[in-house]
């Protein structure tokens, strides 16, 4: 499954990095997204979802609601996604409603817990 991580991090103590690693360990192809990072563990980091050259299934969010506004929300809404996971602290009812209206599944859940309990 192709999974994008918005708010990817190179810092091992960050949940976004832990999700990046665990997704890869579970056989998923991960596309990290961050405006200022070029690569994580040899994997190219993209500035936006529209730059990702592969079709995406899932987006896992690791940026707060304020950072999701404007250009980021537009990028997310323009992407062809099956689902978006709003990890703890990223909940955004307005963006969720817009995604649901587009037919995108939204979950307020933790990607790490979902992976560890085989619910991903």
N, C-alpha and C positions, 0 to 999 in steps of 0.2 A: 504494500500500500504506500502511496506517495503522501507524505505528511509534511506540511510547512509549519515551522515554529516562528511565529511573529514575536520578536523580542528575544531572539537567541542570545546566548552569552558564552564567552570563553572561560568564565570563572567556574571552576568545578563545584563550588559551594552553592551556586544558583540553581533553582529548580528548573529553569529553562535548559541549563547544561545537562542536568540529570535526566531530563526528558529526552534531550537529543541523544544521549548515550544509550538510554534504555530502549528507545524506539529502534535504534540501529541494532542493538543486541537481539531484539525481537524480529529482525528481518525486514523492517520497514526502510524505505528510502526516504531520507530526511533532507529537507530543503530549509536551512536556517535563513531567517530574514532579520536584518539589522542594518540601519543606514551607515554605520561607521566601522563595522567589522568586515574584513575581507575573507577570512577563512577560519574554520574551527576544526581542529584535528584533521587538516588536509581536505576538508569539505568546503566548497565555495559557499560564501554567504551572499545572499541577494539583498539588494536595497529595497525591493518591493516584490509583491506576488506576481505582478505582471512581467517581471524579468525571468521568472522561472520557466525553463524551456519544456517542462514535462507537465502533463495533466495532473491536477491535485485531487485527492480524495478528501483529506481532512486538514483543517487548520487548527493548531493548538496555540491559543493566545497567552502571552506572558507579558503584556503591557497593560497598564491601568486604563480606565475609561477616558481620562483626560488626554492621554497619548493616542487614543483610538480615533479622536475626532478629526474632521477635515480630510486631508489627503489619505490618511491611513484607512479611515472608514470607507472612502471611495474605492481604494485599492481592494479592500476586503469584499465590498459589495459587487465590484466588477469581476471578481474571480469566479471561475466555474468550480464551485465546491459542493461536496455532498453534505459535509457537516463542519461545524465550528465548535470547538471546545473552549468554553470560558473557564479557565483555571481560577482557583480562589484569588480574589482581589482584582479580577479583570471583568467582573460582571458589568454588563451594560444593557439595560432593558431596551433602550432605543435602538441600538444596533441589532440586538437579538430580534426585535420585532421586524426590522427591515429585512433581516436575513430570512425569517420565517415567511414573510410576504413573498420572498423570492423562491420559496420552496426548499430552503436550506435547513437541515436539521441543526438545532443548537442544543448544547448541553452545558449546564453549570456543573462541572465535575473537575476532578484532578486527573490529568493524563497519567501521572505516575501510579496512582491507585488503580486506575483502569487497567494499565498494563500489568501490574503485579497481581491483579485479581482476574486476569484474562477476560475483561469486559471491553477491551479496546476494539 
